[in-house]
Amino acid sequence: MTAKTALITGITGQDGSYLAELLLQKGYVVHGIVRRASTFTTQRINHLYRDPHDPEARLFLHYGDLTDGTRIAGLLERLQPDEVYHLGAQSHVRVSFDEPEFTGNTTGLSTTRLLEAIRATGLPSRFYQASSSEMFGATPPPQSEHTPFHPCSPYGVAKVYAYWVTRNYREAYSIYAVNGILFNHESPRRGPTFVTRKVAMAAARIKAGLQGELYMGNLDARRDWGYAPEYVEAMWRMLQQDHPDDYVLATGTSYSVRDFVEQCFAHVGLHWRDHVRFDERYLRPSEVDDLVGNASKAERVLDWRPRVLAPELARLMVDAELATLDGLPTPRNQVAVPNLA
């Protein structure tokens, strides 16, 4: 049998790296789009990479930008992927208030560019859109596939646009297109400016005497936190169903930012109140108070159930930071250099 081919946008991010691992394990040939930069940003996938001249290579990277529709269409036509996973975006909620136009262009309109390229080329590709719990915003929990959207940030607004254009192309052009509405999912590969990684890093560094204080914004916001590797498994399952549909992925549990901070610091034997300080610069102009997902549809249709909850996630992430500080060996490989062909 010929191996399936997948194209991942955002392959160098947290979810993209875990998804690439999963698809390679399943025998896929994986292509990823990376944005050109003066420094390499492939640290999360270097351990997966082989030189493209290696006959065993099954991971290939290509320069591209989500704001460049011509390049996106050209890559799709050349690569002919069986599955397209659209994970790339400006994904930091607080930053979206500072860069709303850029967020709308990359997080919202990029979905249209990809879907239009699939439509225009007539490819039978199955399409996954990374939707977000931030679309629900101020709507009271629990939130499911039937909950109205009320986004509270430019990021959430852009994701609502991407959600609806995905449904529109599915209904108008019979494209196999699904929305995965993922609640917060974290891991040691999370970017250091995201709250869970920021807290885990600080707890480890303060314990090691490398940092004195941690500055935080709103500690009262409550989130439904899961483990990223479990969530990418469900992304893949969505594209294996007979018919396309939309699914919420969540743990169904609610913890405050304060809870997560307390769990991280307690894991290293510290009391968080001795080290955490408030800084209003980290507050958002409008806040999402409480997100708790109802993933019963994913459990029923996809046979998917989350196992790692926030307390275990906090310990897992802090342990990863401690291991890094202790200089424990980590997988090394050559830098993943995109193809220029």
Contacts in CASP RR format, 6 or more apart in sequence:
PFRMAT RR
TARGET T0000
AUTHOR 0000-0000-0000
METHOD contacts of the structure
MODEL  1
MTAKTALITGITGQDGSYLAELLLQKGYVVHGIVRRASTFTTQRINHLYR
DPHDPEARLFLHYGDLTDGTRIAGLLERLQPDEVYHLGAQSHVRVSFDEP
EFTGNTTGLSTTRLLEAIRATGLPSRFYQASSSEMFGATPPPQSEHTPFH
PCSPYGVAKVYAYWVTRNYREAYSIYAVNGILFNHESPRRGPTFVTRKVA
MAAARIKAGLQGELYMGNLDARRDWGYAPEYVEAMWRMLQQDHPDDYVLA
TGTSYSVRDFVEQCFAHVGLHWRDHVRFDERYLRPSEVDDLVGNASKAER
VLDWRPRVLAPELARLMVDAELATLDGLPTPRNQVAVPNLA
3 27 0 8 1.000
3 28 0 8 1.000
3 29 0 8 1.000
3 58 0 8 1.000
4 27 0 8 1.000
4 28 0 8 1.000
4 29 0 8 1.000
4 82 0 8 1.000
4 83 0 8 1.000
5 28 0 8 1.000
5 29 0 8 1.000
5 30 0 8 1.000
5 31 0 8 1.000
5 79 0 8 1.000
5 80 0 8 1.000
5 81 0 8 1.000
5 82 0 8 1.000
5 83 0 8 1.000
6 23 0 8 1.000
6 28 0 8 1.000
6 29 0 8 1.000
6 30 0 8 1.000
6 31 0 8 1.000
6 81 0 8 1.000
6 82 0 8 1.000
6 83 0 8 1.000
6 84 0 8 1.000
6 85 0 8 1.000
7 31 0 8 1.000
7 32 0 8 1.000
7 33 0 8 1.000
7 75 0 8 1.000
7 76 0 8 1.000
7 79 0 8 1.000
7 81 0 8 1.000
7 83 0 8 1.000
7 84 0 8 1.000
7 85 0 8 1.000
7 125 0 8 1.000
8 16 0 8 1.000
8 19 0 8 1.000
8 20 0 8 1.000
8 23 0 8 1.000
8 30 0 8 1.000
8 31 0 8 1.000
8 32 0 8 1.000
8 33 0 8 1.000
8 85 0 8 1.000
8 87 0 8 1.000
9 32 0 8 1.000
9 33 0 8 1.000
9 66 0 8 1.000
9 84 0 8 1.000
9 85 0 8 1.000
9 86 0 8 1.000
9 87 0 8 1.000
9 88 0 8 1.000
9 110 0 8 1.000
9 114 0 8 1.000
10 16 0 8 1.000
10 32 0 8 1.000
10 33 0 8 1.000
10 34 0 8 1.000
10 87 0 8 1.000
10 88 0 8 1.000
10 89 0 8 1.000
11 17 0 8 1.000
11 19 0 8 1.000
11 20 0 8 1.000
11 30 0 8 1.000
11 32 0 8 1.000
11 33 0 8 1.000
11 34 0 8 1.000
11 45 0 8 1.000
11 61 0 8 1.000
11 87 0 8 1.000
12 34 0 8 1.000
12 41 0 8 1.000
12 42 0 8 1.000
12 43 0 8 1.000
12 44 0 8 1.000
12 45 0 8 1.000
13 44 0 8 1.000
13 87 0 8 1.000
13 88 0 8 1.000
13 189 0 8 1.000
14 44 0 8 1.000
14 186 0 8 1.000
14 187 0 8 1.000
14 189 0 8 1.000
14 190 0 8 1.000
14 191 0 8 1.000
14 228 0 8 1.000
15 87 0 8 1.000
15 130 0 8 1.000
15 185 0 8 1.000
15 228 0 8 1.000
15 231 0 8 1.000
15 232 0 8 1.000
15 235 0 8 1.000
16 44 0 8 1.000
16 45 0 8 1.000
16 85 0 8 1.000
16 87 0 8 1.000
16 232 0 8 1.000
17 44 0 8 1.000
17 45 0 8 1.000
17 48 0 8 1.000
17 189 0 8 1.000
18 187 0 8 1.000
18 189 0 8 1.000
18 228 0 8 1.000
18 229 0 8 1.000
18 232 0 8 1.000
19 85 0 8 1.000
19 87 0 8 1.000
19 232 0 8 1.000
19 235 0 8 1.000
19 236 0 8 1.000
20 30 0 8 1.000
20 32 0 8 1.000
20 45 0 8 1.000
20 48 0 8 1.000
20 59 0 8 1.000
21 48 0 8 1.000
22 229 0 8 1.000
22 232 0 8 1.000
22 233 0 8 1.000
22 236 0 8 1.000
23 30 0 8 1.000
23 236 0 8 1.000
24 30 0 8 1.000
24 48 0 8 1.000
24 58 0 8 1.000
24 59 0 8 1.000
26 236 0 8 1.000
27 58 0 8 1.000
28 58 0 8 1.000
29 58 0 8 1.000
29 60 0 8 1.000
30 58 0 8 1.000
30 59 0 8 1.000
30 60 0 8 1.000
31 59 0 8 1.000
31 60 0 8 1.000
31 61 0 8 1.000
31 62 0 8 1.000
31 75 0 8 1.000
31 79 0 8 1.000
31 81 0 8 1.000
32 59 0 8 1.000
32 60 0 8 1.000
32 61 0 8 1.000
32 62 0 8 1.000
33 61 0 8 1.000
33 62 0 8 1.000
33 63 0 8 1.000
33 64 0 8 1.000
33 66 0 8 1.000
33 72 0 8 1.000
33 75 0 8 1.000
34 41 0 8 1.000
34 42 0 8 1.000
34 61 0 8 1.000
34 62 0 8 1.000
34 63 0 8 1.000
34 64 0 8 1.000
34 338 0 8 1.000
35 41 0 8 1.000
35 63 0 8 1.000
35 64 0 8 1.000
35 65 0 8 1.000
35 66 0 8 1.000
36 63 0 8 1.000
36 64 0 8 1.000
36 65 0 8 1.000
40 335 0 8 1.000
40 336 0 8 1.000
40 337 0 8 1.000
42 49 0 8 1.000
42 61 0 8 1.000
42 335 0 8 1.000
42 336 0 8 1.000
42 337 0 8 1.000
44 189 0 8 1.000
45 59 0 8 1.000
45 336 0 8 1.000
46 331 0 8 1.000
46 332 0 8 1.000
46 333 0 8 1.000
46 334 0 8 1.000
46 335 0 8 1.000
46 336 0 8 1.000
47 331 0 8 1.000
47 332 0 8 1.000
47 333 0 8 1.000
48 59 0 8 1.000
48 333 0 8 1.000
48 336 0 8 1.000
49 59 0 8 1.000
49 61 0 8 1.000
49 333 0 8 1.000
49 334 0 8 1.000
49 335 0 8 1.000
49 336 0 8 1.000
50 56 0 8 1.000
50 57 0 8 1.000
50 58 0 8 1.000
50 59 0 8 1.000
51 57 0 8 1.000
51 334 0 8 1.000
52 60 0 8 1.000
52 339 0 8 1.000
59 336 0 8 1.000
60 339 0 8 1.000
61 336 0 8 1.000
61 337 0 8 1.000
61 338 0 8 1.000
61 339 0 8 1.000
62 75 0 8 1.000
62 79 0 8 1.000
62 338 0 8 1.000
62 339 0 8 1.000
63 338 0 8 1.000
63 340 0 8 1.000
64 71 0 8 1.000
64 72 0 8 1.000
64 75 0 8 1.000
65 71 0 8 1.000
66 72 0 8 1.000
66 88 0 8 1.000
66 89 0 8 1.000
66 106 0 8 1.000
66 110 0 8 1.000
66 113 0 8 1.000
67 105 0 8 1.000
67 106 0 8 1.000
67 109 0 8 1.000
67 110 0 8 1.000
69 113 0 8 1.000
69 117 0 8 1.000
72 110 0 8 1.000
72 113 0 8 1.000
72 114 0 8 1.000
72 117 0 8 1.000
73 113 0 8 1.000
73 116 0 8 1.000
73 117 0 8 1.000
73 120 0 8 1.000
73 121 0 8 1.000
74 117 0 8 1.000
76 84 0 8 1.000
76 114 0 8 1.000
76 117 0 8 1.000
76 118 0 8 1.000
76 121 0 8 1.000
76 123 0 8 1.000
76 125 0 8 1.000
77 117 0 8 1.000
77 121 0 8 1.000
77 123 0 8 1.000
80 123 0 8 1.000
80 125 0 8 1.000
81 123 0 8 1.000
81 125 0 8 1.000
82 124 0 8 1.000
82 125 0 8 1.000
82 126 0 8 1.000
83 125 0 8 1.000
83 126 0 8 1.000
83 127 0 8 1.000
83 128 0 8 1.000
83 239 0 8 1.000
84 114 0 8 1.000
84 118 0 8 1.000
84 125 0 8 1.000
84 126 0 8 1.000
84 127 0 8 1.000
84 128 0 8 1.000
85 128 0 8 1.000
85 130 0 8 1.000
85 235 0 8 1.000
86 110 0 8 1.000
86 111 0 8 1.000
86 114 0 8 1.000
86 127 0 8 1.000
86 128 0 8 1.000
86 129 0 8 1.000
86 130 0 8 1.000
87 130 0 8 1.000
88 106 0 8 1.000
88 110 0 8 1.000
88 130 0 8 1.000
89 103 0 8 1.000
89 106 0 8 1.000
89 107 0 8 1.000
89 108 0 8 1.000
89 110 0 8 1.000
89 130 0 8 1.000
89 158 0 8 1.000
89 159 0 8 1.000
90 96 0 8 1.000
90 99 0 8 1.000
90 102 0 8 1.000
90 103 0 8 1.000
90 104 0 8 1.000
90 106 0 8 1.000
90 107 0 8 1.000
90 155 0 8 1.000
91 107 0 8 1.000
91 155 0 8 1.000
92 155 0 8 1.000
92 193 0 8 1.000
92 194 0 8 1.000
93 134 0 8 1.000
93 153 0 8 1.000
93 155 0 8 1.000
93 156 0 8 1.000
93 284 0 8 1.000
94 282 0 8 1.000
94 284 0 8 1.000
95 103 0 8 1.000
96 103 0 8 1.000
96 107 0 8 1.000
96 153 0 8 1.000
96 154 0 8 1.000
96 155 0 8 1.000
96 156 0 8 1.000
96 158 0 8 1.000
97 153 0 8 1.000
97 154 0 8 1.000
97 284 0 8 1.000
97 285 0 8 1.000
100 154 0 8 1.000
103 154 0 8 1.000
103 155 0 8 1.000
103 158 0 8 1.000
104 154 0 8 1.000
104 157 0 8 1.000
104 158 0 8 1.000
104 161 0 8 1.000
107 155 0 8 1.000
107 158 0 8 1.000
107 159 0 8 1.000
107 162 0 8 1.000
108 158 0 8 1.000
108 159 0 8 1.000
108 161 0 8 1.000
108 162 0 8 1.000
108 165 0 8 1.000
109 161 0 8 1.000
110 162 0 8 1.000
111 129 0 8 1.000
111 161 0 8 1.000
111 162 0 8 1.000
111 165 0 8 1.000
111 166 0 8 1.000
112 162 0 8 1.000
112 165 0 8 1.000
114 127 0 8 1.000
115 127 0 8 1.000
115 165 0 8 1.000
115 166 0 8 1.000
115 169 0 8 1.000
115 175 0 8 1.000
115 177 0 8 1.000
116 169 0 8 1.000
117 123 0 8 1.000
118 125 0 8 1.000
118 127 0 8 1.000
118 169 0 8 1.000
118 175 0 8 1.000
119 169 0 8 1.000
119 173 0 8 1.000
119 175 0 8 1.000
124 176 0 8 1.000
125 176 0 8 1.000
126 176 0 8 1.000
126 177 0 8 1.000
126 178 0 8 1.000
126 239 0 8 1.000
126 244 0 8 1.000
127 166 0 8 1.000
127 169 0 8 1.000
127 175 0 8 1.000
127 176 0 8 1.000
127 177 0 8 1.000
127 178 0 8 1.000
128 177 0 8 1.000
128 178 0 8 1.000
128 180 0 8 1.000
128 235 0 8 1.000
128 238 0 8 1.000
128 239 0 8 1.000
129 162 0 8 1.000
129 163 0 8 1.000
129 166 0 8 1.000
129 177 0 8 1.000
129 178 0 8 1.000
129 179 0 8 1.000
129 180 0 8 1.000
130 180 0 8 1.000
130 182 0 8 1.000
130 235 0 8 1.000
131 159 0 8 1.000
131 162 0 8 1.000
131 163 0 8 1.000
131 166 0 8 1.000
131 179 0 8 1.000
131 180 0 8 1.000
131 181 0 8 1.000
131 182 0 8 1.000
131 246 0 8 1.000
132 155 0 8 1.000
132 156 0 8 1.000
132 159 0 8 1.000
132 181 0 8 1.000
132 182 0 8 1.000
133 143 0 8 1.000
133 181 0 8 1.000
133 182 0 8 1.000
133 183 0 8 1.000
133 184 0 8 1.000
133 224 0 8 1.000
133 248 0 8 1.000
133 250 0 8 1.000
133 291 0 8 1.000
133 293 0 8 1.000
134 151 0 8 1.000
134 152 0 8 1.000
134 153 0 8 1.000
134 155 0 8 1.000
134 156 0 8 1.000
134 159 0 8 1.000
134 288 0 8 1.000
134 291 0 8 1.000
135 149 0 8 1.000
135 151 0 8 1.000
135 156 0 8 1.000
135 159 0 8 1.000
135 160 0 8 1.000
135 163 0 8 1.000
135 181 0 8 1.000
136 143 0 8 1.000
136 147 0 8 1.000
136 149 0 8 1.000
136 150 0 8 1.000
136 151 0 8 1.000
136 288 0 8 1.000
136 291 0 8 1.000
137 149 0 8 1.000
137 150 0 8 1.000
137 151 0 8 1.000
137 152 0 8 1.000
137 156 0 8 1.000
137 288 0 8 1.000
137 291 0 8 1.000
138 150 0 8 1.000
138 152 0 8 1.000
138 288 0 8 1.000
138 289 0 8 1.000
139 147 0 8 1.000
139 148 0 8 1.000
139 149 0 8 1.000
139 150 0 8 1.000
140 290 0 8 1.000
141 254 0 8 1.000
141 290 0 8 1.000
141 291 0 8 1.000
141 292 0 8 1.000
141 293 0 8 1.000
142 252 0 8 1.000
142 292 0 8 1.000
142 293 0 8 1.000
142 294 0 8 1.000
143 248 0 8 1.000
143 250 0 8 1.000
143 291 0 8 1.000
143 292 0 8 1.000
143 293 0 8 1.000
143 294 0 8 1.000
144 248 0 8 1.000
144 293 0 8 1.000
144 294 0 8 1.000
144 296 0 8 1.000
144 297 0 8 1.000
145 181 0 8 1.000
145 246 0 8 1.000
145 247 0 8 1.000
145 248 0 8 1.000
145 297 0 8 1.000
149 160 0 8 1.000
149 163 0 8 1.000
151 157 0 8 1.000
151 159 0 8 1.000
151 160 0 8 1.000
152 284 0 8 1.000
152 286 0 8 1.000
152 287 0 8 1.000
152 288 0 8 1.000
153 284 0 8 1.000
153 286 0 8 1.000
153 288 0 8 1.000
163 179 0 8 1.000
163 181 0 8 1.000
163 246 0 8 1.000
166 177 0 8 1.000
166 178 0 8 1.000
166 179 0 8 1.000
167 177 0 8 1.000
167 179 0 8 1.000
167 246 0 8 1.000
169 175 0 8 1.000
169 177 0 8 1.000
170 176 0 8 1.000
170 177 0 8 1.000
170 178 0 8 1.000
170 244 0 8 1.000
175 244 0 8 1.000
176 239 0 8 1.000
176 244 0 8 1.000
177 244 0 8 1.000
178 238 0 8 1.000
178 239 0 8 1.000
178 244 0 8 1.000
178 245 0 8 1.000
178 246 0 8 1.000
178 247 0 8 1.000
179 246 0 8 1.000
179 247 0 8 1.000
180 234 0 8 1.000
180 235 0 8 1.000
180 238 0 8 1.000
180 246 0 8 1.000
180 247 0 8 1.000
180 248 0 8 1.000
180 249 0 8 1.000
181 246 0 8 1.000
181 247 0 8 1.000
181 248 0 8 1.000
181 249 0 8 1.000
182 231 0 8 1.000
182 249 0 8 1.000
182 250 0 8 1.000
183 223 0 8 1.000
183 224 0 8 1.000
183 225 0 8 1.000
183 226 0 8 1.000
183 248 0 8 1.000
183 249 0 8 1.000
183 250 0 8 1.000
183 251 0 8 1.000
183 252 0 8 1.000
183 291 0 8 1.000
183 292 0 8 1.000
183 293 0 8 1.000
184 196 0 8 1.000
184 223 0 8 1.000
184 224 0 8 1.000
184 225 0 8 1.000
184 226 0 8 1.000
184 291 0 8 1.000
185 225 0 8 1.000
185 226 0 8 1.000
185 227 0 8 1.000
185 228 0 8 1.000
185 230 0 8 1.000
185 231 0 8 1.000
185 249 0 8 1.000
186 194 0 8 1.000
186 196 0 8 1.000
186 197 0 8 1.000
186 225 0 8 1.000
186 226 0 8 1.000
186 227 0 8 1.000
186 228 0 8 1.000
186 313 0 8 1.000
186 317 0 8 1.000
187 227 0 8 1.000
187 228 0 8 1.000
187 229 0 8 1.000
187 316 0 8 1.000
187 317 0 8 1.000
188 197 0 8 1.000
188 200 0 8 1.000
188 316 0 8 1.000
188 317 0 8 1.000
188 320 0 8 1.000
188 321 0 8 1.000
189 228 0 8 1.000
190 196 0 8 1.000
190 197 0 8 1.000
190 228 0 8 1.000
190 317 0 8 1.000
191 197 0 8 1.000
192 198 0 8 1.000
192 201 0 8 1.000
195 216 0 8 1.000
195 257 0 8 1.000
195 260 0 8 1.000
196 225 0 8 1.000
196 260 0 8 1.000
196 313 0 8 1.000
196 314 0 8 1.000
196 317 0 8 1.000
197 317 0 8 1.000
198 214 0 8 1.000
199 214 0 8 1.000
199 216 0 8 1.000
199 260 0 8 1.000
199 261 0 8 1.000
199 264 0 8 1.000
199 314 0 8 1.000
200 264 0 8 1.000
200 314 0 8 1.000
200 317 0 8 1.000
200 318 0 8 1.000
200 320 0 8 1.000
200 321 0 8 1.000
201 321 0 8 1.000
202 211 0 8 1.000
202 214 0 8 1.000
202 264 0 8 1.000
202 275 0 8 1.000
203 214 0 8 1.000
203 264 0 8 1.000
203 265 0 8 1.000
203 267 0 8 1.000
203 268 0 8 1.000
203 270 0 8 1.000
203 318 0 8 1.000
203 321 0 8 1.000
204 268 0 8 1.000
204 318 0 8 1.000
204 321 0 8 1.000
204 322 0 8 1.000
204 324 0 8 1.000
204 325 0 8 1.000
205 211 0 8 1.000
205 321 0 8 1.000
205 325 0 8 1.000
206 212 0 8 1.000
206 213 0 8 1.000
206 214 0 8 1.000
206 265 0 8 1.000
206 268 0 8 1.000
206 270 0 8 1.000
206 275 0 8 1.000
207 268 0 8 1.000
207 269 0 8 1.000
207 270 0 8 1.000
207 322 0 8 1.000
208 322 0 8 1.000
208 325 0 8 1.000
210 325 0 8 1.000
212 275 0 8 1.000
213 275 0 8 1.000
213 276 0 8 1.000
213 277 0 8 1.000
214 261 0 8 1.000
214 275 0 8 1.000
214 276 0 8 1.000
214 277 0 8 1.000
215 276 0 8 1.000
215 277 0 8 1.000
215 278 0 8 1.000
215 279 0 8 1.000
215 282 0 8 1.000
216 257 0 8 1.000
216 261 0 8 1.000
216 276 0 8 1.000
216 277 0 8 1.000
216 278 0 8 1.000
216 279 0 8 1.000
216 282 0 8 1.000
217 278 0 8 1.000
217 279 0 8 1.000
217 280 0 8 1.000
217 282 0 8 1.000
217 283 0 8 1.000
218 257 0 8 1.000
218 282 0 8 1.000
218 283 0 8 1.000
218 284 0 8 1.000
218 287 0 8 1.000
219 256 0 8 1.000
219 257 0 8 1.000
219 258 0 8 1.000
219 261 0 8 1.000
219 276 0 8 1.000
220 256 0 8 1.000
220 257 0 8 1.000
220 258 0 8 1.000
220 289 0 8 1.000
221 256 0 8 1.000
221 257 0 8 1.000
221 287 0 8 1.000
221 288 0 8 1.000
221 289 0 8 1.000
221 290 0 8 1.000
222 254 0 8 1.000
222 255 0 8 1.000
222 256 0 8 1.000
222 257 0 8 1.000
222 289 0 8 1.000
222 290 0 8 1.000
222 291 0 8 1.000
222 292 0 8 1.000
223 254 0 8 1.000
223 255 0 8 1.000
223 256 0 8 1.000
223 257 0 8 1.000
223 291 0 8 1.000
224 250 0 8 1.000
224 251 0 8 1.000
224 252 0 8 1.000
224 253 0 8 1.000
224 254 0 8 1.000
224 291 0 8 1.000
224 292 0 8 1.000
224 293 0 8 1.000
225 251 0 8 1.000
225 253 0 8 1.000
225 255 0 8 1.000
225 260 0 8 1.000
225 309 0 8 1.000
225 310 0 8 1.000
225 313 0 8 1.000
226 250 0 8 1.000
226 251 0 8 1.000
226 306 0 8 1.000
226 308 0 8 1.000
226 309 0 8 1.000
226 310 0 8 1.000
226 313 0 8 1.000
227 306 0 8 1.000
227 307 0 8 1.000
227 308 0 8 1.000
227 313 0 8 1.000
227 316 0 8 1.000
230 306 0 8 1.000
230 307 0 8 1.000
230 308 0 8 1.000
231 249 0 8 1.000
231 306 0 8 1.000
233 304 0 8 1.000
234 247 0 8 1.000
234 249 0 8 1.000
234 298 0 8 1.000
234 302 0 8 1.000
234 304 0 8 1.000
237 302 0 8 1.000
237 303 0 8 1.000
237 304 0 8 1.000
238 245 0 8 1.000
238 247 0 8 1.000
238 302 0 8 1.000
241 301 0 8 1.000
241 302 0 8 1.000
245 301 0 8 1.000
247 295 0 8 1.000
247 297 0 8 1.000
247 298 0 8 1.000
247 301 0 8 1.000
247 302 0 8 1.000
248 293 0 8 1.000
248 294 0 8 1.000
248 295 0 8 1.000
248 297 0 8 1.000
248 298 0 8 1.000
249 295 0 8 1.000
249 298 0 8 1.000
249 304 0 8 1.000
249 306 0 8 1.000
250 292 0 8 1.000
250 293 0 8 1.000
250 294 0 8 1.000
250 295 0 8 1.000
250 306 0 8 1.000
251 293 0 8 1.000
251 295 0 8 1.000
251 306 0 8 1.000
251 309 0 8 1.000
251 310 0 8 1.000
252 292 0 8 1.000
252 293 0 8 1.000
252 294 0 8 1.000
252 295 0 8 1.000
253 292 0 8 1.000
253 309 0 8 1.000
253 310 0 8 1.000
254 290 0 8 1.000
254 291 0 8 1.000
254 292 0 8 1.000
255 310 0 8 1.000
255 311 0 8 1.000
259 310 0 8 1.000
260 310 0 8 1.000
260 314 0 8 1.000
261 272 0 8 1.000
261 276 0 8 1.000
262 272 0 8 1.000
263 310 0 8 1.000
263 311 0 8 1.000
263 314 0 8 1.000
263 315 0 8 1.000
264 272 0 8 1.000
264 314 0 8 1.000
264 317 0 8 1.000
264 318 0 8 1.000
265 271 0 8 1.000
265 272 0 8 1.000
265 275 0 8 1.000
265 276 0 8 1.000
266 272 0 8 1.000
267 314 0 8 1.000
267 315 0 8 1.000
267 318 0 8 1.000
267 319 0 8 1.000
268 318 0 8 1.000
268 322 0 8 1.000
295 304 0 8 1.000
295 306 0 8 1.000
298 304 0 8 1.000
299 305 0 8 1.000
308 316 0 8 1.000
323 330 0 8 1.000
324 330 0 8 1.000
END
